[in-house]
Amino acid sequence: MSFGRRAGLCDVEAMTPIVLVVTGRVTRDVVPGLCAELEALLYGPDGAARDPGAGVDCDVGGVVRADLALVEAIARLGLVARRAGGRRLRLRNVPPELQSLLDLVGLADVVDLECGTGARPGSGTGPPGPAPFSP
């Protein structure tokens, strides 16, 4: 009997990711503040990048409305992450409405979309995302 080499966990990073949590209603007025908050997480006081190998996670599970203002915020946060050493923004706890909007505007290929366990929303694996917002 022989055992092959274990592949290990393929989606685990060596460093703890940098996490930005977005909650409530995102309007165009708060987008610059979100970008500034992410920049503060990415750069030290001397302007050098913190944890250059760490990923950038953005938890959007607490957002109450998926609209184009939120899509704009995600696009701009993705640019901030890329400018900080080519990092890719990874969205966590993505509501189905937001995933649909990102697909519609072509941003689903620019950011990584994950639900709480790392599976894509709607894939049938992992826990369901937050309940859809209804006015």
N, C-alpha and C positions, 0 to 999 in steps of 0.2 A: 504494500500500500504506500503510495506517495502523495504528498500534498504539494500543490502548486504554490507559487508565491502569491500572497494576498495582495490585491491591488490597493487596498487602503481606501480611505475616504477621498473621493476625487474632488469634492466641492468644499474642502476645508482649507482655509487660508492659514499660513503660519503666524500671521499677526492678527490681532483683534481689529475688526473694521472700525472705521470712524462712522458714527451714527448721528444722523440728524432726524429728529422726530417732528413731523408736521401735523398739526391738529387744528380743528375748527374750520372756519371758512377762510379760504385763501382768496384774497382780492389782489388786484394789480398793485395796490398801495403797499402790500406787505412783501412783495417779491424782492425788492432790493434788500430788505432786512433779512430775509431768508438766505440770500446770497452772501451777505456780510457775515451771518452766523456760520455758514459753512466755511467761508474763508478763515474765520477765527479758529475753527476746528482743524483746518488743514495746515495753517501756517503758525509758526511760533512768533514771539514778539520781535525776533531779529529778522523776520521775513523768510526764514528757511522753512522748507516743507517738513511737517511732523510726520513721522512714520511713513516714509516714502513708499514702502511696500504694502501698506494697509489699504484695503478696499474702502469704498465710500457707500454706505447704506443710507437710504432715506425711507423711513417708515411713514407711510401715508394712510395707515389704518384708522387714524383718528380724524381724518378729513370728513367734513359733513356734506360736502357737495363737490361732485366731480364736474368741473366746467372748464372753459378755455383759459381762465385765469390760472387754474391749477396746472394745466398743460404748459402754459407759458413759464410758470415757476419751475416746473420739472426740466424744461428745455434749458433754462438759464442755470439751474443748479448743475445740470449735466455739463455745461460749458465751464463752470467754475471747477468742477472735478477734473475735467480734461486738462485744463490749464495748470493744474497742480500735479504735473508729472504724468499726464496721459491716463489718469485714473478713469475708470468707467463707473457711472452711477448705477447702483442697484436698488430698485424699489422693492420694498417689503409690504406685505398686507395690502395688496392692490385690489380695490373694489372692482367688480366687473364693469361698472360704468366708466371708470377711469381707463381700464384696459381697452375698452371699445374706443374711447376718444383717442388714446395713444395710437391705436391701430389706424384709425381714420386719418390722423394728421401725419402718419409716418414716423412717429417717434418710438414705436415699440421695438424697432431694430436698433435704436440708438442707446436705449437704457435696458438693463436687465429687469424683467418683471418676475417677482416671486411672491408667493403667499407666505404664511407663517412658517411652513416647514421646508420651503425651498422649491416647491412644485409650482408650476404655472397655474394661476387661477383657472378654474373650469376644466382642469385636466382629470378631475375625478380622484386625485390623491391629495392627502392632507386635509386639514380641517377647512370648512368653508370660510370664506372671507366675511367681512362685516356685512350686516344687512343693508340692502340698497336704501338710499336716501329717498324719502318721499315727502313732498311739501305738505 
